[in-house]
């Protein structure tokens, strides 16, 4: 029943203050009805015949009923404050209870439920230890002040003890009632906090999952860009160079032009096959080869890469220093890709110029340097294109560093340094 009502209030956009006001109205109406039943049945038909003091001591006239109903309704509407200021709400409802004691007949006792709802709210919205202290204090104040206002019951009434017994019985009953209501509120408040924390953790986990998914998408896009760039840029730059040569030779040397066209056809077929392989790698999980199963280039493939560069007219001077030692496979792949990209850039921006490639095997690292003269005017710092960004990312993955830029002698240099052990705990994204 509470769930559907709460959903209706949510749908109607009722504020918490509005909901508390509605609760106060309901509690007030129920309390008034309950009081009228108690007055008519319990006191008029049970207590009055046992009391030798007459009906005036236990029965209200019309004016008295109106006063009691007014106090009950005003006390109930104070519950509007129960969430905004629970302690003030409890204090005012206890004051309303004392006002109710003052207007009731001397032998009539009635505890309005509003005070217990206020005590419940203190337990739910005030720190636990402080809530119990305030509830006990409110109960003691109500019991003592109420006893002062009404005085002790006549000793001749059945079951009535001494004045001290009446005082302690009333005090104990009030404290138990208020503390019990506060404990119920504390339990509900604790459960609500736990549910809120759990909901917050679930939402946090969902946000983290979405962030991880977004990061995975970005990494996958970066991997796709690097793979496609490495394959396409290298081969297509050679095709462009050969196509330009064929265009110049088509009239003067048709045989060499046809040879260039055959090379372009062969290279185009290889490029298409490589692109299909890359697409298959990126579609891992849908029937194509996965990145782990697909063949990846290593340092053993460098001679073939240099032969390809020679075939398109790039003179590569290859120098190896130090005693070669093994590198992890992902580091070898990084070195291969960086050399491949550097040769493609040299062919694109300084066609026909010689390129110096040096592999320097040191004690703890391998330094790879690709240097080529700049074409035309002196080399100037250039914007970091996708190729340099991709090379830098590859170097970072294996724990290496990469620098690229103009150097003295009107030249451009790409320098990659990778540690000997590599970073075998990471796979290339």
MOBEL-V149719 format. One record per residue. N is the residue number from 0. RES is the residue in three letters. SS is DSSP state (A for helix, B for strand, O for the rest). PHI is phi as a letter, one per 40 degrees, with the letter a starting at -180 (none if undefined). Layout:
BEGIN
n/res/ss/phi
N/RES/SS/PHI
N/RES/SS/PHI
END
This chain:
BEGIN
n/res/ss/phi
0/UNK/O/none
1/UNK/A/c
2/UNK/A/c
3/UNK/A/d
4/UNK/A/c
5/UNK/A/c
6/UNK/A/c
7/UNK/A/c
8/UNK/A/c
9/UNK/A/c
10/UNK/A/c
11/UNK/O/c
12/UNK/O/f
13/UNK/O/c
14/UNK/O/c
15/UNK/A/c
16/UNK/A/c
17/UNK/A/c
18/UNK/A/c
19/UNK/A/c
20/UNK/A/c
21/UNK/A/c
22/UNK/A/c
23/UNK/A/c
24/UNK/A/c
25/UNK/A/c
26/UNK/A/c
27/UNK/A/c
28/UNK/A/c
29/UNK/A/c
30/UNK/A/c
31/UNK/A/c
32/UNK/A/c
33/UNK/A/c
34/UNK/A/c
35/UNK/A/c
36/UNK/A/c
37/UNK/A/c
38/UNK/A/c
39/UNK/A/c
40/UNK/A/c
41/UNK/A/c
42/UNK/A/c
43/UNK/A/c
44/UNK/A/b
45/UNK/A/b
46/UNK/A/c
47/UNK/A/d
48/UNK/A/c
49/UNK/A/c
50/UNK/O/b
51/UNK/O/c
52/UNK/O/b
53/UNK/O/g
54/UNK/A/c
55/UNK/A/c
56/UNK/A/c
57/UNK/O/b
58/UNK/O/b
59/UNK/O/c
60/UNK/O/c
61/UNK/A/c
62/UNK/A/c
63/UNK/A/c
64/UNK/A/c
65/UNK/A/c
66/UNK/A/c
67/UNK/A/c
68/UNK/A/c
69/UNK/A/c
70/UNK/A/c
71/UNK/A/c
72/UNK/A/c
73/UNK/A/c
74/UNK/A/c
75/UNK/A/c
76/UNK/A/c
77/UNK/A/c
78/UNK/A/c
79/UNK/A/d
80/UNK/A/c
81/UNK/O/c
82/UNK/O/c
83/UNK/O/c
84/UNK/O/a
85/UNK/A/c
86/UNK/A/c
87/UNK/A/c
88/UNK/A/c
89/UNK/A/c
90/UNK/A/c
91/UNK/A/c
92/UNK/A/c
93/UNK/A/c
94/UNK/A/c
95/UNK/A/c
96/UNK/A/c
97/UNK/A/c
98/UNK/A/c
99/UNK/A/c
100/UNK/A/c
101/UNK/A/c
102/UNK/A/c
103/UNK/O/c
104/UNK/O/d
105/UNK/O/d
106/UNK/O/c
107/UNK/O/b
108/UNK/O/b
109/UNK/O/a
110/UNK/O/c
111/UNK/O/c
112/UNK/A/c
113/UNK/A/c
114/UNK/A/c
115/UNK/A/c
116/UNK/A/c
117/UNK/A/c
118/UNK/A/c
119/UNK/A/d
120/UNK/A/c
121/UNK/A/c
122/UNK/A/c
123/UNK/A/c
124/UNK/A/b
125/UNK/O/b
126/UNK/O/d
127/UNK/A/d
128/UNK/A/c
129/UNK/A/c
130/UNK/A/c
131/UNK/A/c
132/UNK/A/c
133/UNK/A/c
134/UNK/A/c
135/UNK/A/c
136/UNK/A/c
137/UNK/A/c
138/UNK/A/c
139/UNK/A/c
140/UNK/A/c
141/UNK/A/c
142/UNK/A/c
143/UNK/A/c
144/UNK/A/c
145/UNK/A/c
146/UNK/A/c
147/UNK/A/c
148/UNK/A/c
149/UNK/A/c
150/UNK/O/g
151/UNK/O/c
152/UNK/O/c
153/UNK/O/d
154/UNK/O/c
155/UNK/O/c
156/UNK/O/c
157/UNK/O/c
158/UNK/O/g
159/UNK/O/c
160/UNK/O/c
161/UNK/O/c
162/UNK/A/c
163/UNK/A/c
164/UNK/A/c
165/UNK/A/c
166/UNK/A/c
167/UNK/A/c
168/UNK/A/c
169/UNK/A/c
170/UNK/A/c
171/UNK/A/c
172/UNK/A/c
173/UNK/A/c
174/UNK/A/c
175/UNK/A/c
176/UNK/A/c
177/UNK/A/c
178/UNK/A/c
179/UNK/A/c
180/UNK/A/c
181/UNK/A/c
182/UNK/A/c
183/UNK/A/c
184/UNK/A/c
185/UNK/A/c
186/UNK/A/c
187/UNK/A/c
188/UNK/A/c
189/UNK/A/c
190/UNK/A/c
191/UNK/A/c
192/UNK/A/c
193/UNK/A/c
194/UNK/A/c
195/UNK/A/c
196/UNK/A/c
197/UNK/A/c
198/UNK/A/c
199/UNK/A/c
200/UNK/A/c
201/UNK/A/c
202/UNK/A/c
203/UNK/A/c
204/UNK/A/c
205/UNK/A/c
206/UNK/A/c
207/UNK/A/c
208/UNK/A/c
209/UNK/A/c
210/UNK/A/c
211/UNK/A/c
212/UNK/A/c
213/UNK/A/c
214/UNK/A/c
215/UNK/A/c
216/UNK/A/c
217/UNK/A/c
218/UNK/A/c
219/UNK/A/c
220/UNK/A/c
221/UNK/A/c
222/UNK/A/c
223/UNK/A/c
224/UNK/A/c
225/UNK/A/c
226/UNK/A/c
227/UNK/A/c
228/UNK/A/c
229/UNK/A/c
230/UNK/A/c
231/UNK/A/c
232/UNK/A/c
233/UNK/A/c
234/UNK/A/c
235/UNK/A/c
236/UNK/A/c
237/UNK/A/c
238/UNK/A/c
239/UNK/A/c
240/UNK/A/c
241/UNK/A/c
242/UNK/A/c
243/UNK/A/c
244/UNK/A/c
245/UNK/A/c
246/UNK/A/c
247/UNK/A/c
248/UNK/A/c
249/UNK/A/c
250/UNK/A/c
251/UNK/A/c
252/UNK/O/a
253/UNK/A/d
254/UNK/A/c
255/UNK/A/c
256/UNK/A/c
257/UNK/A/c
258/UNK/A/c
259/UNK/A/c
260/UNK/A/c
261/UNK/A/c
262/UNK/A/c
263/UNK/A/c
264/UNK/A/c
265/UNK/A/c
266/UNK/A/c
267/UNK/A/c
268/UNK/A/c
269/UNK/A/c
270/UNK/A/c
271/UNK/A/c
272/UNK/A/c
273/UNK/A/c
274/UNK/A/c
275/UNK/A/c
276/UNK/A/c
277/UNK/A/c
278/UNK/A/c
279/UNK/A/c
280/UNK/A/c
281/UNK/A/c
282/UNK/O/c
283/UNK/B/d
284/UNK/O/h
285/UNK/O/b
286/UNK/O/h
287/UNK/B/c
288/UNK/O/c
289/UNK/O/c
290/UNK/O/d
291/UNK/O/c
292/UNK/O/c
293/UNK/O/c
294/UNK/O/c
295/UNK/O/b
296/UNK/O/c
297/UNK/O/b
298/UNK/A/c
299/UNK/A/c
300/UNK/A/c
301/UNK/A/c
302/UNK/A/d
303/UNK/A/c
304/UNK/A/c
305/UNK/A/c
306/UNK/A/c
307/UNK/A/c
308/UNK/A/c
309/UNK/A/c
310/UNK/A/c
311/UNK/O/b
312/UNK/O/g
313/UNK/O/c
314/UNK/O/c
315/UNK/B/b
316/UNK/B/c
317/UNK/B/b
318/UNK/B/b
319/UNK/B/b
320/UNK/B/b
321/UNK/O/g
322/UNK/O/c
323/UNK/O/c
324/UNK/O/b
325/UNK/O/c
326/UNK/O/b
327/UNK/O/d
328/UNK/A/c
329/UNK/A/c
330/UNK/A/c
331/UNK/A/c
332/UNK/A/c
333/UNK/A/c
334/UNK/A/c
335/UNK/A/c
336/UNK/A/c
337/UNK/A/c
338/UNK/A/c
339/UNK/A/d
340/UNK/A/c
341/UNK/A/c
342/UNK/A/c
343/UNK/A/c
344/UNK/A/c
345/UNK/A/c
346/UNK/A/c
347/UNK/A/c
348/UNK/A/b
349/UNK/O/a
350/UNK/O/c
351/UNK/O/g
352/UNK/O/c
353/UNK/O/c
354/UNK/B/b
355/UNK/B/b
356/UNK/B/b
357/UNK/B/b
358/UNK/B/b
359/UNK/B/b
360/UNK/B/c
361/UNK/O/b
362/UNK/O/c
363/UNK/O/b
364/UNK/B/a
365/UNK/B/b
366/UNK/B/b
367/UNK/B/b
368/UNK/B/b
369/UNK/B/b
370/UNK/B/b
371/UNK/B/a
372/UNK/B/c
373/UNK/O/c
374/UNK/O/c
375/UNK/O/g
376/UNK/O/c
377/UNK/O/d
378/UNK/O/c
379/UNK/O/b
380/UNK/O/d
381/UNK/O/b
382/UNK/O/c
383/UNK/O/c
384/UNK/O/c
385/UNK/A/c
386/UNK/A/c
387/UNK/A/c
388/UNK/A/c
389/UNK/A/c
390/UNK/A/c
391/UNK/A/c
392/UNK/A/c
393/UNK/A/c
394/UNK/A/c
395/UNK/A/c
396/UNK/A/c
397/UNK/O/c
398/UNK/O/g
399/UNK/O/b
400/UNK/B/b
401/UNK/B/b
402/UNK/B/b
403/UNK/B/a
404/UNK/B/i
405/UNK/B/c
406/UNK/B/b
407/UNK/O/c
408/UNK/O/g
409/UNK/O/f
410/UNK/B/b
411/UNK/B/b
412/UNK/B/b
413/UNK/B/b
414/UNK/B/b
415/UNK/B/b
416/UNK/B/b
417/UNK/B/b
418/UNK/B/c
419/UNK/O/c
420/UNK/O/c
421/UNK/O/g
422/UNK/O/b
423/UNK/O/c
424/UNK/O/c
425/UNK/O/b
426/UNK/O/b
427/UNK/O/c
428/UNK/O/c
END
